[in-house]
Amino acid sequence: MSLRFSSPSNPLLLHSHAHFIPLPFSSPILHISPKPKTLSLTITAASSSQPLTAQPTITPSFRTKPPHQVNILVVGSTGYIGKFVVKELCRRGFNVIAIARERSRDDAIRQFTGATVCFSDVTDAAVLERSLDSLALPIDAAVSCLASRSGGIQDSWKIDYEASRNSLAAARRHGATHFVLLSAICVQKPLLEFQRAKLKFEAELADEEAKDPTFSYSIVRPTAFFKSLGGQVDTVKDGKPYVMFGDGKMCSCKPISEQDLASFIADCVVDETKAGKILPVGGPGKALTPVEQGEMLFRLLGRDPKFVKVPISLMDFVIGALEFLAKVFPALEDAAEFGRIGRYYAAESMLVLDEETGEYSAEKTPSYGTDTLEEFFARVVREGMAGQELGEHSFNLQEKKIALED
Ligand SMILES: NC(=O)c1ccc[n+]([C@@H]2O[C@H](COP(=O)([O-])OP(=O)(O)OC[C@H]3O[C@@H](n4cnc5c(N)ncnc54)[C@H](OP(=O)(O)O)[C@@H]3O)[C@@H](O)[C@H]2O)c1
């Protein structure tokens, strides 16, 4: 299917679909509660030129409609997971409105052939509202895969909290009754600024549901993504050792592929049993420690394992120094935060934290999907990490090791 500009007066919008259901009114939907969870009573006006007449109608939940009549807004559509979510929702036959920023225009146009791509700015509530107004399409549900690209303190609050909040408000104003948030399992032990920003938004989703019983949310908290564990494949392939912290058993995770996670997120859009819930999710198979991941990689390469163990105290020393310097040079605050992010992932498992025992539990971490880390490593060994962008704040153990040796 080819892409075309929808109208010369609306250069922000690219359509590839013809079957969106246009909004039959120009004023916001007025919800009248209380009412059953799956029903909403709406008052609509046929058009802005006609007098507004109260016309009570019982609107069934979007979940009862066929996918081609359901409009889903996706913000963070151009991210590692967002791209797969857009494609998965399109594959399932939904009408997807993918919000992208201008700088990602080429990427979005190339990849989202089944979606309507709307170029806008999620960090500016007024701009986002105007963009959605100009689409004149009702929104049934929204999915947010937004995340700070840097993980810096201010940027985390700007994206993981404020931009997500802007997206919720805009989606709600255009009729959305369900919001799926891609969060992270690590927010259960919040020591980092991006985790606090995410938690604040998670709480606002719960508040929104409490205010309006016709609204629901699903908060998806995945364990580690494959891309986050593939950073050493190329260097190990080049003969270098696998680098890990402590004894390589301090943390573990049940990694999940981007496709499996996208499929789980798409399930959350339509599956009412997943509404009103916080959903931790990992991939298939047992939880893996860094040493097990390294052994798997050497096995695939047909080589004897070669490890370098970096004491975690070294990171504490570096972070301590950066935190001290940041008091004098505030520009170093983000550098200290990046150190804390690296330290966090070196020591904390990406598994459900059992409230009873206070320990991470592989058994209590649900598994979903079929893709395994071993298949992913085998693919990266063959094809490299191209397309597995790690993000600007990813913590590259190999570079750290090289710096230590210098
Ligand atoms: N990495 C892991 O192992 C892991 C594990 C569990 C959970 N998570 C969570 O999963 C979430 C998504 O991760 P991801 O890797 O898919 O994220 P990502 O690839 O970094 O994508 C972030 C998305 O947010 C958008 N964005 C960032 N800054 C923006 C700005 N200033 N204005 C407008 N849009 C902006 C990006 O747009 P552009 O493309 O235009 O930059 C992109 O669409 C995060 O919340 C992360 O914490 C990650």
The ligand as a Gaussian input file, in Angstrom:
#p B3LYP/6-31G(d) Opt

LIG

0 1
 N       15.703000      -1.717000      27.149000
 C       15.150000      -2.637000      27.910000
 O       15.679000      -3.727000      28.122000
 C       13.820000      -2.334000      28.551000
 C       13.255000      -3.317000      29.372000
 C       11.994000      -3.075000      29.925000
 C       11.323000      -1.898000      29.659000
 N       11.913000      -0.964000      28.874000
 C       11.136000       0.254000      28.642000
 O       10.542000       0.212000      27.340000
 C       10.250000       1.538000      26.910000
 C       10.495000       1.725000      25.413000
 O       11.800000       1.357000      25.093000
 P       12.362000       1.451000      23.608000
 O       13.709000       0.833000      23.656000
 O       11.360000       0.988000      22.610000
 O       12.499000       3.038000      23.477000
 P       13.231000       3.855000      22.330000
 O       13.679000       2.947000      21.226000
 O       14.260000       4.708000      22.988000
 O       12.042000       4.764000      21.742000
 C       11.580000       5.906000      22.408000
 C       10.420000       6.521000      21.656000
 O       10.089000       7.754000      22.316000
 C       10.223000       8.827000      21.362000
 N       10.809000      10.031000      21.962000
 C       11.893000      10.112000      22.761000
 N       12.176000      11.407000      23.027000
 C       11.260000      12.151000      22.358000
 C       11.017000      13.547000      22.224000
 N       11.801000      14.472000      22.835000
 N        9.997000      13.952000      21.453000
 C        9.205000      13.055000      20.829000
 N        9.372000      11.705000      20.905000
 C       10.379000      11.267000      21.670000
 C       11.184000       8.314000      20.305000
 O       11.020000       9.074000      19.112000
 P       12.234000       9.195000      18.052000
 O       12.289000       7.866000      17.333000
 O       11.812000      10.303000      17.163000
 O       13.479000       9.468000      18.823000
 C       10.746000       6.858000      20.203000
 O        9.602000       6.770000      19.413000
 C       11.028000       2.443000      27.834000
 O       10.102000       3.009000      28.694000
 C       11.944000       1.527000      28.602000
 O       12.185000       1.986000      29.911000
 C       13.121000      -1.158000      28.315000

